[in-house]
Amino acid sequence: MLSFFKKIFADEDVGYEAQKRKLDSGEHAQLLSLARSEKTLPEILYLLASNESVEVRTSVARNKSTPVHAANIMAKDKNSDVRVMLASRVAALLPTLSGQEQAQLYSFAVQAIGTLVEDEVIEVRKALSHALQDYAKAPSEIVSRLARDVERAVAEPILRFCVALADRDILDILSNHPAPWVVATVAERVHVSETVALAIIDMDDAAATAVLLKNPGTALQEEKLSEIIERAHDYPEWHRPIALRRELSVDLAHRLAGFVDKAVLDILEKRSDFDPMTRQAIADIVKRRVAFTSEKTESEAAATRVERYVREKRLTPDVIQDALMWHDTEFALYALAYLSAIHPQIVQRMLETRKPKPVIALCRKANVPMRLALDVQRYLAKVPGRELMYAKSGTDYPMTDDEIKWQLEFFGVSGALA
């Protein structure tokens, strides 16, 4: 057998005879010396991989000169220390086994890793996971199995760092009711694709969404960020990371400015990618909305407050939008009732349909801009996002006057449109 390995490795090293004598001696000290030396020939190390001494076998597993062929022997070693050492060593070898001439060696290494990934000892799988976490070309099947490991110490390094873990595997893991730490860990990946980001957001995990928003490597469309802002009223921990997102448009910044605290407003006002006019507009919105909520008293009913705004000639679409941003739904309802000359009870019925067309008709009768009609759909009528009706040509109402009159007549409302 020894001559067979000499042919495989084609090594004519002058120390071969000396190493052979040490091997044949059977003395523990001599065998250990061979197992530890990187000058030991591969065929000698291969034979030592099956030695009865755990210390010798562990040293062989650690030795950089040990041939990949030996990995399949040691992957089944009865001692877990040998397998732990092998897991780190063989995984570290993978990046060096590239090219057609080393394809067979790569196959040996992957076969050994395939055995180790199923090891019942956590430390073996953990060593393998840590060794593969930074390898971009790690075998996809291996990292997929590690990412699904029941032990956090094994799965987390792959879920957090391994770029070889495919989105399809991440999505599958997220869809199978993962523990909260799994979702948050995926949200911290160096790059989170838009598909994975949407999956995390749709899971309604507030903490993980906060992590996702703070991650500069998260890919988010403006439309999805808009949906997040709609929900952000109830999650103050989202406000600052949203204000720092590069996808935040001027329009979204205006909406965010309606309900965040002073520290976040300072971020919005100082963003260098907003022009001076935009920053001033945000500052004006902040000032107006702070004034709106500071004037509110518990003793003043919403209807009475609307009447006061009318007397003071301050009941404008902007004020209604301020009310929506502060979740002052009663004020917004009575304000729309006044501007549209529709009884508040009928307005309530129109909003409770949670359908866009009655709301559009109400806002058109009140003669408010379509941008406000969109927010009334969102925040007051709670129209589902997929059913929202948007402005036509940027600012125009999306329904004809005849369609609007039909909707109004359905609710018993008559009269000309302004």
C-alpha positions in Angstrom: 0.0 0.0 0.0 2.9 2.4 0.8 4.2 2.1 -2.8 0.7 2.8 -4.1 0.6 6.2 -2.2 4.1 6.9 -3.4 2.8 6.8 -6.9 -0.2 8.9 -6.1 1.8 11.7 -4.5 4.8 11.3 -6.7 7.1 12.6 -3.9 10.7 11.6 -4.0 11.6 13.4 -0.8 15.0 12.3 0.5 13.5 11.9 4.0 11.1 9.2 3.0 13.2 6.3 4.3 13.7 8.1 7.7 10.0 8.8 8.0 9.2 5.2 7.1 11.5 3.9 9.8 9.8 6.2 12.4 6.4 4.9 11.3 7.4 1.2 11.5 8.9 1.7 14.9 5.4 2.1 16.4 6.8 4.3 19.2 4.3 6.9 20.3 6.8 9.8 20.5 8.0 9.0 17.0 4.5 8.8 15.6 3.5 12.0 17.3 6.5 13.8 15.8 5.5 12.6 12.3 1.9 13.6 12.9 2.8 17.1 13.9 5.5 17.9 11.3 4.4 19.7 8.1 7.4 18.1 6.5 5.9 14.6 6.9 5.0 13.1 3.5 1.3 12.9 2.7 1.3 9.1 2.4 2.7 8.7 5.9 0.1 11.1 7.3 -2.6 9.2 5.5 -1.6 6.0 7.3 -1.4 7.9 10.7 -5.0 9.0 10.2 -6.0 5.6 11.4 -3.6 5.3 14.3 -5.0 4.0 17.6 -3.7 7.1 19.4 -6.2 10.0 19.7 -3.4 12.5 20.1 -1.7 11.3 16.9 -5.0 11.4 14.9 -5.8 14.9 16.2 -2.4 16.1 15.2 -2.9 14.6 11.7 -6.2 16.4 11.4 -4.5 19.7 12.3 -1.5 19.2 10.0 -1.6 21.3 6.8 0.3 18.6 4.9 -2.3 15.9 5.6 -3.8 14.8 2.2 -7.4 15.5 1.5 -7.9 11.8 0.9 -7.6 11.2 4.6 -10.5 13.5 5.4 -13.1 10.9 4.7 -11.4 8.5 7.2 -11.2 11.1 10.0 -14.7 12.5 9.3 -15.9 9.2 10.8 -13.4 9.1 13.7 -14.9 7.9 16.9 -13.3 10.8 18.8 -15.1 14.1 18.6 -11.9 16.1 19.1 -10.5 14.7 15.9 -13.7 15.5 14.0 -13.8 19.1 15.4 -10.2 19.7 14.3 -10.9 18.2 10.9 -14.0 20.3 10.4 -12.0 23.5 10.7 -9.1 22.2 8.6 -11.0 20.7 5.7 -13.3 23.7 5.4 -10.3 26.0 5.3 -8.9 23.9 2.5 -11.8 24.4 0.1 -10.8 27.8 -1.3 -7.4 26.4 -2.2 -8.9 23.5 -4.2 -9.9 25.3 -7.3 -9.2 24.5 -10.9 -9.8 21.5 -13.0 -6.7 19.7 -11.9 -7.9 19.7 -8.2 -11.5 18.8 -8.9 -11.1 15.3 -7.4 -9.5 16.7 -4.3 -12.4 19.2 -3.9 -14.8 16.3 -4.2 -13.0 14.4 -1.4 -13.2 17.5 0.8 -16.9 18.1 0.1 -17.7 14.5 0.8 -16.0 14.7 4.2 -17.8 17.9 5.0 -21.1 16.3 4.0 -20.4 13.7 6.7 -19.4 16.3 9.3 -22.5 18.4 8.8 -24.6 15.5 10.1 -22.4 15.0 13.1 -24.3 14.6 16.4 -21.7 16.6 18.3 -22.6 20.3 18.3 -18.9 21.4 18.5 -18.2 19.6 15.2 -21.0 21.3 13.3 -20.1 24.6 15.1 -16.5 24.4 13.9 -17.7 23.7 10.4 -20.1 26.6 10.4 -17.4 29.1 11.6 -15.0 27.8 9.1 -17.4 28.2 6.2 -19.1 31.5 7.2 -16.7 33.7 5.2 -16.2 31.5 2.2 -18.3 32.9 -0.7 -18.1 29.7 -2.7 -19.0 27.3 0.0 -21.1 24.3 -1.2 -24.7 25.5 -1.3 -26.1 22.3 0.0 -23.8 22.3 3.0 -24.5 25.9 4.0 -28.2 25.4 3.6 -28.1 22.5 6.0 -26.0 24.4 8.5 -28.4 27.4 8.3 -31.2 25.1 9.2 -29.4 23.6 12.2 -31.5 23.4 15.4 -28.6 24.8 17.4 -28.2 28.6 17.3 -24.4 28.4 17.7 -24.3 26.4 14.4 -26.9 28.2 12.3 -26.2 31.8 13.3 -22.8 32.3 11.6 -24.1 31.1 8.3 -27.4 33.1 8.6 -25.5 36.2 9.5 -22.4 36.1 7.4 -22.3 33.5 4.6 -22.9 35.0 1.2 -23.1 31.5 -0.3 -26.4 31.0 1.4 -29.0 31.5 -1.4 -32.1 33.7 -1.1 -34.3 30.8 -1.8 -33.0 29.0 1.3 -33.3 32.1 3.4 -36.9 32.6 2.3 -37.7 29.0 3.0 -36.2 29.3 6.5 -38.2 32.5 7.2 -41.4 30.9 6.0 -41.2 28.0 8.5 -42.0 29.9 11.7 -38.4 30.7 12.8 -37.4 31.9 16.2 -37.2 35.7 16.6 -33.4 35.6 16.7 -33.4 34.0 13.2 -35.4 36.8 11.7 -33.2 39.5 13.3 -30.0 37.7 12.3 -31.1 37.6 8.6 -31.9 41.3 8.9 -28.3 42.0 9.9 -26.7 40.3 6.8 -24.2 42.5 4.9 -26.5 42.4 2.0 -30.2 41.8 2.3 -32.0 41.5 -1.1 -35.3 43.3 -1.7 -37.0 39.9 -1.8 -35.7 38.9 1.6 -36.3 42.4 3.1 -40.0 42.2 2.0 -40.3 38.7 3.6 -39.0 40.1 6.9 -41.3 43.1 6.8 -44.3 41.0 6.0 -43.6 38.9 9.1 -44.7 41.8 11.3 -41.7 41.4 13.6 -41.2 45.0 14.9 -37.7 44.3 16.4 -36.4 42.6 13.2 -37.8 45.4 11.0 -36.0 47.9 13.2 -32.7 46.0 12.6 -33.5 45.8 8.9 -34.0 49.6 8.6 -30.7 50.3 10.4 -28.9 48.0 8.0 -27.3 50.1 5.1 -27.0 46.8 3.1 -30.8 46.4 3.0 -32.4 46.9 -0.4 -35.7 48.7 -0.1 -38.0 50.3 -2.7 -39.6 53.6 -2.0 -43.1 52.0 -2.2 -42.2 49.6 0.5 -40.7 52.3 2.7 -43.9 54.2 2.3 -45.8 51.3 3.8 -43.4 51.1 6.6 -43.9 54.8 7.4 -47.6 54.2 7.6 -47.0 51.6 10.3 -44.3 53.6 12.0 -46.6 55.7 14.1 -46.7 52.8 16.6 -43.0 52.0 16.5 -40.8 54.9 17.7 -37.7 52.7 17.3 -38.2 52.8 13.5 -38.3 56.6 13.2 -34.5 57.4 13.3 -33.4 54.6 10.9 -36.2 55.6 8.5 -35.0 59.2 8.5 -31.5 58.0 7.6 -32.6 55.7 4.7 -31.2 56.7 1.3 -34.5 55.7 -0.3 -36.4 58.4 1.7 -38.0 60.8 -0.8 -39.0 64.3 -0.2 -42.7 63.2 -0.1 -42.0 60.5 2.4 -39.9 62.8 4.5 -42.9 65.2 4.7 -45.1 62.4 5.9 -42.5 61.2 8.4 -42.1 64.7 9.8 -45.7 64.6 10.9 -45.3 62.3 13.9 -41.6 61.9 14.9 -39.7 63.5 17.8 -37.3 66.5 17.7 -34.2 64.4 17.3 -35.5 62.7 14.2 -36.8 66.0 12.8 -33.2 67.4 13.2 -32.0 64.5 11.0 -34.5 65.3 8.3 -33.8 69.0 8.3 -30.0 68.4 8.0 -30.1 65.8 5.2 -27.6 67.0 2.6 -29.5 65.3 -0.2 -32.5 67.5 0.4 -32.3 71.0 -1.1 -32.6 74.1 1.1 -36.2 74.6 0.0 -37.2 71.1 1.0 -35.5 71.4 4.3 -37.4 74.6 5.0 -40.6 72.9 4.0 -40.0 70.1 6.4 -39.2 72.7 9.1 -42.5 74.5 8.4 -44.4 71.2 8.6 -42.9 70.5 11.9 -43.7 73.9 13.3 -47.3 73.6 12.1 -47.9 70.1 13.4 -46.4 70.9 16.8 -48.7 73.9 17.0 -51.7 71.7 16.0 -51.2 69.2 18.8 -50.2 71.9 21.4 -53.5 73.7 20.9 -55.6 70.6 21.6 -57.2 70.3 25.0 -59.1 67.3 26.4 -62.1 69.5 27.3 -62.7 70.7 23.7 -64.7 68.3 21.6 -63.5 67.6 18.1 -66.6 69.2 16.5 -66.2 72.3 18.6 -62.5 72.5 17.7 -63.4 72.3 14.0 -65.9 75.1 14.5 -63.1 77.2 16.1 -60.8 76.6 13.2 -63.6 77.7 10.8 -64.1 80.9 12.7 -60.4 81.6 12.7 -60.3 80.8 9.0 -57.6 78.1 9.6 -59.4 75.0 8.4 -57.3 74.0 5.5 -56.3 70.7 3.9 -52.9 70.9 5.6 -54.6 71.0 9.0 -56.6 67.9 8.2 -53.4 66.2 7.1 -51.9 67.2 10.4 -54.8 65.7 12.2 -54.4 62.4 10.3 -50.6 62.3 11.1 -51.5 62.7 14.8 -54.2 60.1 14.6 -56.8 62.7 15.5 -59.5 60.9 13.5 -62.5 62.7 15.0 -61.2 66.1 14.1 -60.4 64.9 10.5 -63.9 63.4 10.2 -65.7 66.6 11.4 -63.5 68.7 9.2 -64.3 66.7 6.1 -68.0 66.9 7.1 -67.9 70.6 7.3 -66.0 71.2 4.0 -68.2 68.7 2.1 -71.5 69.9 3.7 -72.3 66.2 4.4 -73.7 65.1 7.8 -71.0 63.6 10.0 -73.0 60.3 10.3 -73.0 59.9 6.5 -69.3 60.7 6.4 -68.8 58.0 9.0 -70.7 55.5 6.8 -68.7 56.4 3.7 -65.4 55.9 5.6 -66.5 52.6 7.2 -66.9 51.0 3.8 -63.1 50.8 3.6 -63.5 51.3 -0.1 -61.6 53.9 -2.1 -64.4 55.3 -4.3 -66.7 56.6 -1.6 -63.7 58.2 0.1 -62.6 59.8 -3.2 -66.2 61.1 -3.7 -66.2 62.5 -0.1 -62.9 64.3 -0.6 -63.8 65.7 -4.0 -67.1 67.1 -2.5 -64.9 68.7 0.2 -62.8 70.2 -2.5 -59.5 69.0 -1.0 -56.3 68.1 -3.0 -56.0 64.5 -4.2 -52.8 64.1 -2.1 -55.0 64.5 1.0 -57.6 62.1 -0.4 -54.9 59.5 -0.6 -54.0 60.0 3.1 -57.7 59.9 4.0 -57.9 56.5 2.3 -54.9 55.3 4.2 -55.3 56.7 7.7 -59.0 57.5 8.1 -60.8 54.9 6.0 -58.1 52.2 6.4 -58.5 51.2 2.8 -56.2 48.1 2.2 -52.9 49.1 0.4 -53.6 47.1 -2.7 -57.0 48.9 -3.2 -55.8 52.5 -2.8 -56.7 54.8 -5.6 -53.8 57.2 -6.6 -53.9 60.6 -8.4 -54.1 60.7 -12.1 -51.4 62.6 -13.9 -49.8 63.3 -10.5 -52.5 65.6 -9.0 -55.9 64.9 -10.6 -58.7 62.9 -9.1 -58.9 59.4 -10.7 -62.7 59.5 -11.0 -64.9 61.5 -13.4 -67.5 63.9 -12.0 -70.3 61.6 -13.0 -68.7 58.7 -11.2 -68.3 60.9 -8.1 -71.9 62.1 -8.2 -73.1 58.4 -8.5 -71.2 57.6 -5.3 -72.5 60.6 -3.5 -76.1 59.8 -4.5 -75.7 56.3 -3.3 -75.2 57.7 0.2 -78.1 60.2 -0.3 -75.9 63.2 -0.9 -76.8 65.7 -3.6 -75.5 69.1 -4.7 -73.0 70.4 -7.2 -69.3 69.8 -7.0 -67.0 72.8 -6.4 
